[in-house]
């Protein structure tokens, strides 16, 4: 989560995103990362805020909660002009969250990649301001632990350091499992590599590397495999060519191998401020030099202001302004539908519905190795063949007639979120399907939330529209009720089609609690695909294992090679993917799940649409497959991996797009 700044472009909210967190109204997203999601929020007085919500998996760990609570308490005492202040937090919420002021501007990493290094007065101002920020953090006993270019915003009035203390809370100890180091290679101090300890001296080492990168545009210890970078950090010399001589002296001290040989943050701040004052006096008379360090920094800061995006709820629902959530709730053939079925009440049947599962592809039903997933429509004959009589527990028109309107703040939150999310998704349906959400109602004793709607479409269009809306509603309720309103009793959602000559029809119902991924159960209940093609499927647990940095030399080498090819392939597809931005290791990553012999590739880039995600995933799957097979061909049984999976960031978790098992190159996608 620490890689996400508060100054990003506001993206539309996604299905399942809350409409309110604490006192803040949520109007969109700023980003997502390994620790959680950052929402764009607005306070009652109109102030813009960035609200960071921890992933539910982390929230379930008591030790994490204790660390998070402790560090939030410490961080609330940290103040300074070069920090992004903590405004509010609730570490005891079902899903912990914190809110910081919103600050517009690109990260240092983004600026250097697009505009190059900082120069002259702006460079000295950057060094002084970031050292002052770390001095303020260290003064109250907090260690940042994640000082890197992605965690510094370049605002119109100077740099701002992000996530002070939160990285400490998120990491806990520096070693998450034996021999595996947390942190970002190249920004980890020698003592942290050697002993797993991270203190203020470690922050200062990273500060020295940060200033070097800012001045030169180069990583001071180079790029490459993590173990190679670690060796350079511990034993090699940093690349400092191009840093102005006066500033280079301070950077060299900060990059000393032993923490005791480095300056403190306050010492570095003082020295850099003196250097900055010297720069100012070269272009201004002595009586024109600003009186304070903050004014001194502002006076020479010449970084172009980034566009400050308008913060407003989407008002134009034209199809030309696609909601990002819809690009990630992919068509049934790419991602699949939802567990639970499409139920149809026969004309005149008001006592018990008849329930039929939608026959759609699912992420939980793997295709043969390297195969493409294609959409499968449910024909009238298929639906009839699969119908089965439901018991009295099934929702029906009688239970629909017993529902009531929302009562209380929690239910009103749910109703607003469902109508908003499903309304936006409805706008993205094909021209042949006109879906209009009507009302959201509740049946507390049955623990059901109902959405009524009107739909004009042919049979195939109706199936697609209802599948998409059902997936979206499942995600909305799952995230909103389980994370923010766990006191509400509801666990089932029901869709009711109105405006028919035969009266209301219950068309879909499912348990959004047990159906944790809002997917279609295209299996026989055993967890194995009914087509017999595979008995394995990627999941969030495996991806989580892959996100833990490896220390195995073969894994590092293969991952590095695969990542280079995937990054090159991605950037070679920029026209197809509709972006001018050059992507790299920040957005595209590779890792391993040793327990299930899987190599995962995942993307944190959120601006592709459905077709673009599919094109990228197809390319990435081919490269991943070939990397796994090539290593197995050369290493034999010593290489344990035979599976690959490709994932893309989704609403509240990653969506598995492509996967397979391969033993020869012929098994790999072209």
N, C-alpha and C positions, 0 to 999 in steps of 0.2 A: 503494500500500500504506500510505502514511502516514496515510490517512484512517481506518484501522481501529484501534480501540483494543483494549486487552487486557481491557476490562471489559464486553464484550458478553455477551449471553445465549448459552449453549452450544447450538448447533444439532447435530442428529445428523450423523454423518459421511456422506459421499456415496460412491457407487461410484467406485473409483479412489483414494480417500484412503488414505494409508499407515496401517498399524497402529502403526508406530513410526518416530520420527525421532530419530536420535542416541540419547541415553539416555532419551528420553521416550516413554511409551506414549500414543498418540493416542486420545482418546475422543470427539472431535466437532470441530465448527468454531465459530470465533468470528466469521468474516466473510471477505470476499474483496474485492479492489480491483484497481486498475490494475497494480500491481507484483507481486501475488502473493496467496497464501491464508494465512489465520491459523488455525491449528489449536489446539484445546484439548488440552493435554498434562498428564501427571502424571509426576513424577519418582519414583524408587524409594523415596524417603522420604515420598511422598505430597504433596509441594509442587506447587501448581498453577502451570502455566506457559503462556505464549502462544508458540507456535512458528510463525514466519513463514517460508514457503517461497516463494522467488522463482519467477515464471513461467518455464517452460522456454525460452521465446523469449528472455528477457533473459539466461538462463544461457549461451546459446550465443554471446554477444558477449564476446570477450576483454577489451575495454576496460571493459565493465560489471563483469566479474569483478574486474579490477584495482582499480577504484574501490571496489567493494563490500568487497574484502579490506582495502584501506587504511582505509576508514571504520569497519569493524568493529574493527580494531586500535585506532583512536583512541577509538571509543565505549566499548570495554572499560575505558578508564581514567576514564570519566566516572562520578562517583558523587555522590549528593546525596539528601537526604530528599524532594525534590519531583520526582524523576525515577523512571521505571520502569527498573530496572537490567537491563543485558544480562547474561544468565547463561552462555550458551554460543553458539557459532556454528561453522559449517563452510563457509567461503567457497569451499573447494576441492571440495566435494561435487558430484556430477553436477548436482544442483539445489541451489544454495546456500540455506542456512537460518540462522536465528538464533532464539534463545529468550530471552524476557524474563519477568520475574515477572508473574504474573497479578494484576491489581488490579481489584477490583469497583467499579462506579460508572458513571454515564452520562457521555458527553462533555459539555463545556460547551454545545455546540450543542444537544444533546438537552435538557439542563436548561432552557436559556433558552426553547426552543420550547414546553416543556410546563409550566414553573413560573415563567418570567419571569426578570428580571435578579436578580443578587445585590445585597444591600443591607447597609448598616451594616458591622459588623465583618467579616462574611464577604467583602465586596467588598475591603476593605483587605487582608485575609489573602490573598485571591486575587492581588492585585497584587504583594504582597511575595513570595509563594511562587513565582510564575511568573518574576519577575525573578531570584530566587535560583537557580532552575533554569537559566535562560539564562546566568547568571554562571558556574555550574559547567561548562556546556557550552563556553563561550567560553574558559575558563581552560586547557583542554587543546587549543586550536586547532581546535575543531570548530564549524562554522556549521550551525544547524538548517535554515534555508531553507524551512521549511514550518510556521511558527507560525500557527495558526488555531484556531477553536473546536473543530473535529473532532479536534484533536490534543492536547487537554487533558482529562484525566479528573477528575471530581469524586468523590473517594473519601471514605469516612467520616471520614478524619483530615486532609483537605486536598487541594488540587489536585496532579495529577501530570502532567508534560509527557511526551508520547510521542515515540518515534522520533527522538531526538536523533542527528544525524549520518547516519541512514539515508536521509533525504530527500536529503542532499547526495550520498550514494553513488548513489542511484537516478537523480538528475537529471544528474550529471556536470557538464556546462556548463549555463549558463542558457538557451542557445539551441540548440534541437534541429534546426532547419532555418532557413534564412535568413528573418529577420523574424518567427519564431514564438517566443513567450516561454512558458516553462514556469512553472507556479505557479498559484495561485488568485487570480483578479481580486479586488481589494479588500484582499488580504493581501500584495501585492508592493510593494516600496519604489519611490519615484520613480527612484532611480539604476539599479535593476534594469530598469525599463521603458526608461530612456534608453540605458543602456550595457551591459545584460546582466550586470552585476556584482552579486554578492550576498555581503556580509560580515556581521560582527557588527552593524554599523549597520542593515542590512536587517532582521535579527531584531528589533532594538529598535523599528524603525518598526512592524513587525507586532505587537509587544508592545503598543505604544500603542493600535493599533486594537483589539487583543484586550481590553484593559482597558475601552476605551470601549464595546465591544459588551457586555461583562459588566455594566457599570453601567447601560446604557440599554436593552438588548435590540434595538438598531438597528445596522445596518451603518453604520459611520461615514462611508463614502463612497457609501452607497446601493447599490441594486441596478440591474440593467439589463444592456444589452449590454456585453461585455468592453471594447470600445474606449471606451465612455462612462465606465465606471468608471475606466479607465486615465487618461482626461483629468482626471477629478476628483482622482485621487491626485496627479498631476503638477502640476496648476494650481489646484485648488479647495481649499476649507477643509473640514475634517472636521466632522461634526455631533457636537458634544460637549455639547449641552444635556442637563442632568440629571445630569451627573457632579458629585459633591461637590466644592466649590471647592478644598480642600487637595489632593485627588488630581488634579484637572483640570490643575493647574500642571505636574505631572510628565508627564501624558499629552500635553499640548501640546508639551513639549520633545521627547518621543519621536517625535512626528509632524512634526518639522521636515523641510523638503524636502531639506536638505543633511545627509548623514550626520555630518559633523563638528560639527553643532550639536546632536546628540542625546546624551543621557547614555549612559554605558556600562551594561551590565547590572548590574555591581556597584554603581555609583552609584545606579541606580534601586532596587536591592534595599535599599540602606541608607536612602534617603529614605522608601521605602514602609514599611520596618520602623519607622522613627521615627514615621510617621503612625499606623501600627497600634498602637504602644505608647501613643500619645496617646489613641486610641480606648479602649484597655483601661483606662487610668487614669481615664477618665470614669465607669466603672461599677465600679471596684474600688479599694481602697486601695493606696497605693504599695507596701506590703510584700507585697501579694498578686499583683503583676504577675509573670508567669513569667520565669524567668531567661534562657532561651534563645529565639532567634527561632523555632525549631520549636515549642516549647511555646506561645509567644505566638500563633502561627497556629492551633494546635490548640484553644487556649482559647476562641477566638471563632468558630470554624468551626461554622456552623449549617445546613449543607446536609443535607437529609434523606437518609439512607442508602438506596441503591437495593437492590432485592432481589438477594441473592447466590445465583445459581442453583446447584442441586446439580450436582456433577460426577460423573456415573456413566454407565457404558455403558448404553444402552437395555436395560431388562429386560422391559418390558411391550411385547409385540409385537402388541397388539390393533390392529385397524384404526382405532380412534379416535385413536391416536397415530401419525399418518402420518410416515414418514421423509421429510425434505425432499428427499432425492435423488430419490425417486420422483416428486415433483411436477415435477421438472425433467427426468427421463427420460420425456418425454411419450409419450402413446399414439401408435401408429404413424401415425395420421392427422394428428397435429399436428407431430411432429418427424420421424417416419420410423423405419425399421428400420436395418439394419446391413449393410454390405457383406459378402459371403460368403453362403452359402446355408443352407438347411435341408436336410440330407442325410438320406436314409432308407435303411437297410439292409433289403433285402427279406428275408423269412423264409428262413433257411438260407444267406444270402449272407454269408460271413465273409472273403472274400478282397478284394473291392473294393466300396466303397460306391457308391451312386447319389446324385448331388448335384443338388438343385433349389434355385433362388433363391426366396427369399420375395418375393412380389409385394406390396410395401408402399410407401407414399408415403415420400419422403425429403426432408430439407432440401436435399439437393443436386439435387433435381429441382423447379425452381420451377413453381408453378402459374401460369396466366395472370394478368395484372395484376389485383390486387385480389381474386383468387379465394380461397376457403376451401380448406384441405387436408382431405380426408376419408380415413378409414381404408379400405383395400382389403384384404379378406381373400383368402387364397389358397385357392381351392377345390380339391377333389381332382382335378378335370379339369385345372385350371391347373398343379397340381404335376406331374401325369403328363406334360403337354405339355412342361414345362420340364426334365424330368429328362435328365441326360446322364451317360454313363459316365465315372467318374473313373479316373485313372491309378493306378498303384501308390503314388504319393506321397500319396494321400488317406488320412486317418485311417480306420480300420475296426476291427472287433471284434478282429482279430488284434493290431493295434498297441495297443489298449486292454488286452488281456491281458498285454502286455509292460511295462506301466507299473509304477512303484514309488511308495512313499510318499515324503513330503518328506524331504530330507536337508539339513542345514546350516541356519543361521539365515535366510538369504535365502529358501529354499524354504518354510520354516515360516512366515515372514512372509506369503508369497504365499498359502499354503493357508488360513491364518487369515483373511486379508482377503477372499478369494473366498467362503469359507463364510459369513462375517459379512455381507458386502454382499448376496450373493444370497439369504441367509436373510431379510434385512430386506425386500428387494424382493419376495420370494415372499409375504410377509404382506400386501402391498398389491394383490395380484392379485384379480380378481373372485371372487365366491363360487363361480362355476362352475369354477374352476381351482384344484386343490390341488397346489402345487409344493413338493417337499421336497428340498433339497440333501443329498447323501449324503457323498461324499468328493471330495478333490482329489488327483490323482496326476500323476506326471511321466514324460515319456519324453525323456530328455536328448538322445539321438542324433538323434531326429526333431525336437527343439526344440519339443515340444508340452506344454501344460498341459491336463489333462483334468478336467472336472467331471461327476461322475455324479449323477443325480437320479431321483426318482420323480414322476410326474405323472398326475393323474386329471382329465380334462376331455374335452369334446367336441372335434371337429376344429378349429373356429374358436377355442375357448378355448385349445387346445394351441398353436396358431400364435401367438396373442397372448402367452401366457405365455413361450414359448420365445424370442420376439423380444425381450421385455422383459429377460429374464434374460441373453440373449446380449449385448445392448447394455451392460448393467451389468457383465458379466464383462469385456468388451472394455475398458471405461473403467478398471476396477480394475487389470487387468494392464498396460495401457498406462502409467498413471501410476506404479504401484508398481515395475514392472521397469525401465522406461526412465528414471525419475527417481531411484529410490533403490537399485535393485539392477541396474545396467547390466552387471555381470559375469555375471549369469545368462544362459544361452544361448537362452532361450525366445523364440519370436516367434509361435506359433500357439496358439489355444485351441480346445478340442474339447469338445462337450457330448454326454454319453452317457446315454440313457434306459434305466433298468433296471426290473425288475419286470414285464416283458412275457412272455407265454407263449412267444414266439419267441426270447427271450433279449435281450441288450443291443442297443441300436440307436444308432448315431452319428447325431445329429439336427442338429448344427451344427458348423461349423469355419470359422475365418477367421484371417487374419494381422493381429494387432492392431498391428503396427509400420507396415505400409504403409497400413492402413485407419486413418489418423491421427485421423479424427473419429468413428470407430465408427458409421458411417452406412450406409445401404443404397445400393448402386450401381444406381440405377434409370436407367442410361444405357447406351449402346451401346459404351462404351469411348473415345468421342471427347471426353468432357467435356460433351456437349450433351444436353439432355433429349430422350428418344426421342419425346415427343409433339410436338416441334417448337415448343412454345409460346414458349420463350426459350432463348437460348444464354448467359445470364448468371445468376450466382448470388452472393449475398453470401458473404464469408468473413472469417476472422480478420484477414487482412492489411488488408482494406478497413476493418474496424472499428477496427483500430489506427491507420490514417491519420485516421479520423474523431475519434479521441480526442485528436489533437494540436490545440491551440487554433488557430483561424484568425485571420488579420489582414485578411481580405477583408470589406469593409463590407457587401456584399450578403449574403454567407454569414452574417455575424454577425446581421444584421437578420432574415433568414428563420429562422435557428435560434432566435433569441430569441422570435419570434412563435410558432413551432411549439411550442417548449418550454412557453410560457405556456399554450397551449391544451391540450397533453397533460397538463400538471400539473393544470390546472383539471378536465379530463375525468377524470383519475385520482381526484382527491379527490371529484369528484361521484359516483364509483362505489364509494365506500368500503363501502357496505353489500354490494354485489355482491362486492367484493374481500375482504370479511371483515376489515377493519382499521379501527380508530378513529384511527390515526395519520395526520397530515397530511404528505403527501410533497411534496418540492420538488426543487430543482436538485441536491441532494446525491445523491438516488436516481435521478432521471430526467434523461437528458441527450440532447443532439442535436449532431451533428457531420457533417462532409462528407469523403467520399473523392473528391478531384478526379480521380484517375486513371481511375476507373470511373463517374464522374458519378452517385454515390449519396449520398443523405442518409440517415444512420443515426440511429435512435432506440434507446437502450439503457437497461435498468433494472438497477440494482444492488440492488434490494429482493428479499430472498430468502425471504419468508414467505408467498408465494402458493402455492396448490396448482395442479394442472394446469388445472382449469376456469377458475380466476381468472387465470392467466397468459394463457390463450387469449382470455378476454374483454378483458383489458387490451391485448393485442397487436392485437386487431381494431380497437379504438378508436384506438390509437396509429398503426396503419398508415393508417387513414383520414385522420387529421390530417396525417401526414407526406406522404401523397400529395397532398392538397389544397394543402399549402404549396408543394410542388415545382411543381405545375401552375399555381397562381396566379402565382407569380413568373415562370414561363415565358410566361404569357399577357401579362404587363405588360412584361417585359424582352426578350422575343423570343429571338433566337439568342445574345444576350449572357449569358443564363443557361444554363449548360452542363448542369444537372442534370435528369434525367428518370426517375431510379430512386429507390426508397426501400426501406429494410429496417428491421425491428424485431427486437431481440435481447434476451435475458434471461440473466442470469448463470447458468451451469451448474456442473458438477462441477469441471473444471479449465480451462474456457474458456466463452465466451458461446455460447448456443444461438440460432440464427437461427429465428425463429418465423413471421414474415410478411415478404414482400417482393414487389415488382412493378415494372413499368415503366408509366408513364402519360404521355399527351400531352394528355388532356382530363379535365375533372372527371368525366365519365361513366366513366372508367377506374378511379376511386377506390372503395374499399370504402365502403359506406354507413355 
